[in-house]
Amino acid sequence: RRTCNPVMTETAIQKLNKFYVQVRKEVKKMEDEQETKSVIPITMRQLEALIRMSEAMARMELSSVVEERHCQQAIRLFKRSTMDAFQAGQATAPEARDTRKARHHILERLPVGSTTSTESLRKALQTRGLEPLIANRAVQLLVNQGILQYRNGQRSVYRAARG
């Protein structure tokens, strides 16, 4: 029984490193523009996954060396899965602007230490011309940031902190 443990070439390592750094920069830029954390964090685990996929591509050919083309195949798979999922969760520029606007209205309307029904908050945002999707996104963003807390099975929200 023969084992195949391919070794990465220097160009393969550089290819994956360059791609990983580029993706991290793109994600950081999107997070900064939208003032929110990514739903799918891009961490060292993703780089390790890219390395394992590249090695698997080489193993499928019984190659003793992971070449740049194996890395390119792994990158293609990564883009099709992880990055497509990441981008699907991101808002467009107008949506991001409206979410910031909704966030501002929520913080203005709800002082620290107060509670209101989730439904009345969403209706108040709708009367300001903001769509339900945007209102929901803004509320969830503030919950994720620890500024708001859901109460009573999400029927009400409590403002726990300054924003």
Disulfide bonds with the S-S distance in Angstrom:
none
